[in-house]
Amino acid sequence: MAIDISTLDARYLDSCKRHGVVPNSAVLSWFYKAKIQKSSHEKCSIVVLLDHLRAADFSPLIDVFLEIDSSNIDAVDILHESPIILTEEYVLSMIRTINLKLRLVELRDVSFGKDFFRDLSHDGLACQVLKLRSSHFQKLNMVGGFLQLHTLNLDYCTHLTSLQKDCFACMPNLMRLSMCETRVANLWTTSAVLSKIPSLVELRFQTCPCCENTGPCPMSSNTDDSLTIDDVPSMDECLSNDCQITVSSELQRIGLLELSSDNALPVSKKHGHLQKEVSFSEMHVQHKNGSLLSGLNWDLTDAAIALKYCISHHPSPICFEKHYRDYMIASLPLLQVLDNLLIRKMDREKAKTIFSKYYEYLPYKRQPESVVTVLQKREMGSSTIHGRKSLKPKQPSSYKKSPYFFSRSLCATKLGAWPLLYPVSNISYTSKQESKQLRPRQFEYHPSNSSLMVFGTLDGEIVVFNHESGNIVGYSPSIGAANSVLGLCWLKKCPSKLLAGSDNGSLNLYDINHMPPNIADAYCSSGIVTYDRFEQLTSVHVNSTDDWFLVSGYSKHVALYDIGSGKRLKLFNNMHREPINVAKFSNHSPSIFATSSFDHDVKLWDLRQTLERPCYTSSSSRGNVMVCFSPDDLYLLVSTVDNEVKQLLAADGRVHMNFEIASTGSAHNYTRSYYMNGRDYIISGSCDEKVVRICCAQTGRRLRDVYLEDRGSGNSMTVQSLRGDPFRDFNMSVLAANMHRNSKWEVIKVNLLASSNCAKESYHGESVHPSYSLGG
C-alpha cells in the first residue's frame, strides 16, 4: 500500500527530532501543498527549492525521500533559483535518493563548483527533465546513467564549445535538447553527435522571443497538421509580449556578421508594433512601427539581416554558419522542431537540395561504404561485387581508370567528424642555464622526404626535424640580432638546401647536411650562404630549376636573386600600388610567377618578357594576403583579408571557383589558403579565427571544418599559416597561436582519417606517397 502524504509529513517531523533539527517551515509548506493537490484529485508533486534549505535540513529530507518512490506523491522537482552557498555533497545525496519520482532538476553553478558537475555528469541522475546552467562545461561528456531523461536544457553554458563523441549515449530517451547561448560552433561534429540520439525530435540553439523551451512556437504561422510528437510533457510557455532581445557580450566578440537566409524565426503579426532593441557591441538597431533606425550605415538591402538579429534570441555561434538550418535538417532526418520552428516536408526537400549543393558528406562524391566492401572491389578490379551490376549511373571512364580510385574510396570510409590533432613543434632546450621553448613562426614540408619538416622561429632560429618521431635533425641559431623567420623554401633539385628570410631583411641559404642535430652544438654549424638584405621582407620563393628566387615584402617592389652566384639580379620597382605580401613562382615553369598585393590585385608575370606590364591582372574586393599555384599550375589560389578565397584559371586569370566563406567584418583577419590532396581540396584559415575550412577545389562544396585548441589549457588557437601534407591524403599541418597563453605558437598536425580518440601512433601506419591526384 502506498504511503500517504500525511505519513511522509509525520516521518519528516520525527526525523528532525532524531537529528536535533528544527523543522523547516518551507519544507512543511511543500507537504501541505501536496495534500491540497491530492484532495483536489490533482497530480501531486513536491517542489524542493534549494534556496530555502540549510545544511541541517538535508538529513531529515533524505530520510523521507528514501521512501518517496513507495508513496502516493507523483513527482518531485528540485529547483535552484538564486545564488546561495550550499553543501554540494548533501545536495547530490538528496537528488540521488529520489529515484522513480524525480521529474525535474534545475541547477546553476553559482552555488556549485566544478567537482559537483563532474560527479553529476559521471554518475548520472534518474530525472526526466534536467536544466543545467554552468560555466564549468567546456566539452560536454555526460557518461553517467540518464535513462529516464527526455528533456535536457543547457542554455547559457557560455563556456561549452563542443560535444564529445558519445556524450549522449547514456540518454537513449532524450527527445528535447536546448543549447542557446553556448559557444558550440562546429556543424560537423555537432550534427554527428546529435545523429546518434534515436529519440531526438526537438532541438534548439537559438529561440524566438516568446518561447521558453524547445517546442514549436505558438505565434508561428508555420503549421503542419500531420506532425505528431509522442505524448511527453513539453513545458512550453509563452513569455510576455514586451520582450527585449540582447545578444550576449560573451558571443559579441566572435564577430560573426553574416546570417544565413534560413536562420530567421518568423515574426507574428501581433508583434509588428513591438519595440525591439538589439545590443551588438557598441551598435544599436531599433525597430518600431515598421521603421528601421540604425547606428550602422547599412543599406536597405541589409535591412533583412538587421531584422534577423532582432528575431534571433540568445543564439549560439553555430547559428551564424551559412545554411545552418538546412544543414541540421538534412543531417537529422528524425528531427521535427528546430529553433522553435516546425520542420515541414518542403523544409526537408529544400534542406536536401541545399546540402547537396554546398556540402560534401564524403570526399570525391563517394557513397557510404565499409572498408571491407572497398577492399573487395579493389581485389576484383571493378566497382561491382560478385558479378552484380550497380543500378547507379555509370561514372566516366576516366574516373574509373584513375589510379587513385580505390585509395580515395578507402579515405572516404575513414573520414570522420573528429580528426586527430596533436602538436609536433613542442620542443624545449636549456641555454645558459635557462629553459627555452622553440616558438615556430613559419614552416614547410620537405619536398621529397615525407618525414621531414622545417620551421623558423619568432627568435630567428631554423629547426629541421622529423615530424613523425619528433627528433631534431638540424638546428641553426639566429644570425645577428633577434628576428622572426617569415619565409622558408626548400630547393627542388638539391633538397638538402633551404632558403630562409627574416623580417629584418636577412636572407640565408642553409644545407641541412652541415647543420648539427644537437642544439648545444649549433654554433658549430657551417655552409650558410648569405645574400643581400631585402628590407621588410615577408616572402621568399625558389623557382622550379633552383636558378633564381623571388623576395617580396612590405613594399611595392620584388627582387630577383641568382642562387648560384649569390647576386641580386634585378629589383622590379612599383609592380603594385600597395605592399606585395607574397610572390610565388609556378611549380613547373621557371620564368612564370605571380604577385599578390594589398592593392586588391593579383598579377601574373613572365621573366622572358619585359616586366613593364603583367600577363594579366585579376582584382579582389579586399586586399590580397597570398597567392599560390596548384601543383599542376592549372590554377591560382587567391586569399584576401577576411575570408575571400577564390580559384583562378592560371592561363588567363578568370575566376574558376569562389568558395563563399563567410566574412567576420574584421579588417585584420588575414586569410591564407593552400591545396591538399594535390589540387583536389583547398584548406583555408584566418588569423582571427580558430577554424580550418576544407573545400572541394572543383565544386566549392565544404567537406569539413576543423577547430583548433590548445591541449593543455583548452583555449582556442587561431590559424597563422597552414600546409597540406604533400605525401598523405587528408593530412595537413597548421601553425596556430594561443593568444590567451603568453602568445604560445606551435605546429599542429591534423589527420582527418584518424579519430581524436585514437593514439598518435595510428598516424605512422598510413601509406605514404606523393599526392598529385587530379580527381577521383
Buried (B, 14 or more C-beta within 10 A) or exposed (E): EEBBBEBBBEBBBEBBEEEEBEBBEBBBEBBEBBBEBBEEEEEBBBBBBBBBBBEBBBBBBBBBBEBBBEBBBBBBBBBBEEEEEBEBEBBBBBBBBBBEBBBBBBBBBBBBEEEBBEEBBEEBBBBBBBBBBBBBBBEBBBBBEBEBBBBBBBBBBBBBBBBBBEBBBBBEBBBBBBBBBBBBBBBBBBBBBBBEBEBBBBBBBBBBBBBBBBBBBEBBEBEBEEEEBEEBEBBBEEEEEEBEBEBEEBBBEBBBBBBBEBBBBBBBEEBEEBEBBBBBEEEEBBBEEEEBEBEEEBEEEEBEBBBBBBBBBBBBBBBBBBBBBBBBBBBBEEBBBBBBBBBBEEBBEBBBEBBEEBBBBBBBBBEEBEEEEBBBBBEEEEBEEEEEEEEEEEBEEEBEEBEBBBBBBBBBBBBBBBBBBBBBBBBEBEEEEEEBBBBBBBBBBBBEBBBBBBBBBBBBBBBBBBBBEEEBBBBBBBBEEEBBBBBBBBBBEEBBBBBBBBBBBBBBBBBBEBBBBEBEEBEEBEBBBEBEBBEEBBBBBBBBBBBBBBBBBBBBBBBBBBBEEEEBEEEBEEBBEBBBBBBBBBBEBBBBBBBBBBBBBBBBBBBEEEBEEBBBBBEBEBBBBBBBBBBBBBBBBBBBBBBBBBBBBBEEBEEBBEBBBBBBEBEEBBBBBBBBBBBBBBBBBBBBBBBBBBBBBBBBBBBBBBBBBBEEEEBBBBBBBBBBBBBBBBBBBBBBBBBEEEEBBBBBBBBBBBBBEBEBEBBEEBEEBEBEBBBB
